[in-house]
Amino acid sequence: MTLALKLDALDALPRTPASDVKKLGWRGVMKSVARDGQVLVTHHDTPEAVILSAEAYAAILRALEAASAPQRSALEALQAEFDSTLAALRSADAGARLRAVMDAPVALRGKVKAGASH
């Protein structure tokens, strides 16, 4: 059985009052879930909970995983760049290289250098 993932607004979901959960029991509610894929449980017409089938829940998790993959790969690339920079700063000669740069004279030639685009 293929499940079409539906992320509808609460108003569009099939409803069942909490009293039906008590009256019909868990099996009765699960028949509604099997038929509709998801059921909104209300208490005095106020939404209380959404009951999903395990298949619908798994489909939501897969969709979230797929949606977060681009951000995760971008974050991994940024972390690799940071780790590379940090490794250069942790090298044995990092202090000596920094002192050499700071001690070297700067030739401005009448212009002020600012930022990376100077």
Order of alpha helices (4+ residues) and beta strands (2+ residues): beta-alpha-beta-beta-alpha-alpha
